[in-house]
């Protein structure tokens, strides 16, 4: 998928809904995917979407390397729904 997108000059991304339910092992695999890059650009953008538990999970020491790769963190509470 990434090779195809790169050859077509398209942006590639992965949307991970309900990310708080992902295991530590799967979050580590996501971190490894974020290492895919060329000399000039990252090849993937990954969006993690989840409940407030995701924010807490990302604070754990085991996920420090993933946290370091998060360039834009937004925590929005939807209490009004």
Secondary structure as UniProt FT lines:
FT   HELIX           2..7
FT   TURN            8..9
FT   STRAND          13..16
FT   TURN            17..18
FT   HELIX           19..21
FT   HELIX           24..33
FT   TURN            34..35
FT   STRAND          45..48
FT   HELIX           52..58
FT   HELIX           61..63
FT   HELIX           64..68
FT   TURN            79..80
//
